[in-house]
Amino acid sequence: METVETNAAPLPAGHYSQGIIHNGVVYVAGQLPIVPGSSDRTVGSMEQQTEQTLRNVEAVLKAAGSGLDKVLQMTLYVSDISLWGEVNLAYARVMGAHKPARAVVPVKELHYGYQIEIQAIAAL
């Protein structure tokens, strides 16, 4: 196993790695819509949060030698399922024609008041 670390995504604030590579697959830890290198935790629109979160996932994937086009599966944790339309708009815009397997899990609340967290599994 190999760990993945990049300053292009938020650095871990706990006991975990941004990503792990094992047997040709990269596992990306849950990412929040934190702007890397910024201490500002402003919560933007749902579309803004979704796009930033996907960009953070993408940064970890790139550091591992992968990319969004190689994602096999994503899990999206959303604090309010009524925001799903906005999430899906931003998700479709960023992901383009690529449609990995996906699960959406409604949750009560997320850190810093954010409304989305995304984790991913991708091929190298």
C-alpha positions as CSV (number, residue, x, y, z in Angstrom):
1,M,0.0,0.0,0.0
2,E,1.1,3.5,-0.7
3,T,-0.3,6.8,0.8
4,V,-1.2,9.8,-1.4
5,E,-0.6,13.3,-0.2
6,T,-1.0,16.6,-2.0
7,N,-1.2,20.3,-1.1
8,A,-3.6,20.7,-3.9
9,A,-6.4,19.2,-1.7
10,P,-7.1,20.0,2.0
11,L,-4.6,18.3,4.2
12,P,-5.9,15.7,6.7
13,A,-7.0,17.2,10.0
14,G,-7.1,13.8,11.7
15,H,-5.6,10.3,11.6
16,Y,-6.2,9.4,8.0
17,S,-4.6,9.7,4.5
18,Q,-6.0,11.8,1.6
19,G,-5.7,8.6,-0.4
20,I,-4.4,5.1,-0.5
21,I,-3.2,3.1,-3.5
22,H,-3.5,-0.6,-3.5
23,N,-3.4,-3.1,-6.3
24,G,-3.9,-0.6,-9.1
25,V,-6.8,1.2,-7.3
26,V,-6.8,4.5,-5.5
27,Y,-9.2,5.1,-2.6
28,V,-9.9,8.8,-1.9
29,A,-10.9,9.8,1.7
30,G,-14.0,11.8,2.1
31,Q,-13.4,15.4,0.9
32,L,-15.2,18.5,2.0
33,P,-15.5,21.7,0.0
34,I,-12.6,23.3,1.7
35,V,-10.4,25.5,-0.5
36,P,-6.8,24.0,-0.2
37,G,-4.5,26.3,1.8
38,S,-7.3,28.6,3.0
39,S,-8.6,28.9,6.6
40,D,-11.9,30.4,5.3
41,R,-14.7,28.0,5.9
42,T,-17.4,30.0,4.2
43,V,-20.3,27.8,3.0
44,G,-21.2,28.7,-0.6
45,S,-24.1,27.5,-2.7
46,M,-24.7,23.8,-3.0
47,E,-23.4,23.9,-6.6
48,Q,-20.2,25.7,-5.4
49,Q,-19.7,23.2,-2.6
50,T,-20.2,20.3,-4.9
51,E,-17.8,21.6,-7.5
52,Q,-15.1,22.4,-4.9
53,T,-15.5,19.0,-3.3
54,L,-15.1,17.3,-6.7
55,R,-12.0,19.4,-7.4
56,N,-10.5,18.2,-4.1
57,V,-11.2,14.6,-5.0
58,E,-9.7,15.3,-8.5
59,A,-6.5,16.7,-6.8
60,V,-6.0,13.6,-4.8
61,L,-6.7,11.4,-7.8
62,K,-4.1,13.3,-9.9
63,A,-1.5,13.0,-7.1
64,A,-2.1,9.3,-7.3
65,G,-1.7,9.2,-11.1
66,S,-5.4,8.9,-11.8
67,G,-8.3,11.3,-12.7
68,L,-12.0,11.8,-12.6
69,D,-12.3,9.9,-15.8
70,K,-11.1,6.8,-14.0
71,V,-13.5,6.9,-11.1
72,L,-15.2,3.6,-10.6
73,Q,-17.4,4.6,-7.7
74,M,-18.3,7.7,-5.7
75,T,-20.2,8.1,-2.5
76,L,-21.8,11.5,-1.9
77,Y,-22.9,12.4,1.7
78,V,-25.5,15.2,1.5
79,S,-26.9,16.9,4.6
80,D,-30.2,17.8,3.0
81,I,-31.6,15.6,0.2
82,S,-33.8,18.5,-1.0
83,L,-30.5,20.0,-2.4
84,W,-30.1,17.0,-4.6
85,G,-31.0,18.9,-7.8
86,E,-28.2,21.4,-7.3
87,V,-25.8,18.7,-6.4
88,N,-26.6,16.7,-9.6
89,L,-26.2,19.8,-11.8
90,A,-22.7,20.5,-10.6
91,Y,-21.8,16.8,-10.5
92,A,-22.9,16.3,-14.1
93,R,-21.1,19.5,-15.2
94,V,-17.8,18.4,-13.6
95,M,-18.0,14.7,-14.5
96,G,-19.1,15.3,-18.1
97,A,-19.9,12.1,-20.0
98,H,-18.3,9.8,-17.4
99,K,-20.9,8.2,-15.1
100,P,-19.2,6.1,-12.4
101,A,-21.3,4.0,-10.0
102,R,-22.6,6.3,-7.3
103,A,-24.4,6.3,-4.0
104,V,-26.0,9.2,-2.3
105,V,-26.3,9.0,1.5
106,P,-28.4,11.6,3.4
107,V,-26.6,12.6,6.6
108,K,-27.6,14.9,9.5
109,E,-24.7,17.3,9.4
110,L,-21.1,17.7,8.2
111,H,-18.1,19.4,9.6
112,Y,-17.9,23.3,9.4
113,G,-21.6,23.4,8.4
114,Y,-20.8,22.1,4.9
115,Q,-23.6,20.2,3.1
116,I,-21.6,17.7,1.1
117,E,-18.7,15.3,1.4
118,I,-17.5,13.0,-1.4
119,Q,-15.3,9.9,-1.3
120,A,-14.1,8.0,-4.4
121,I,-12.6,4.8,-5.7
122,A,-10.7,5.0,-9.0
123,A,-8.4,2.9,-11.2
124,L,-4.9,4.0,-11.8
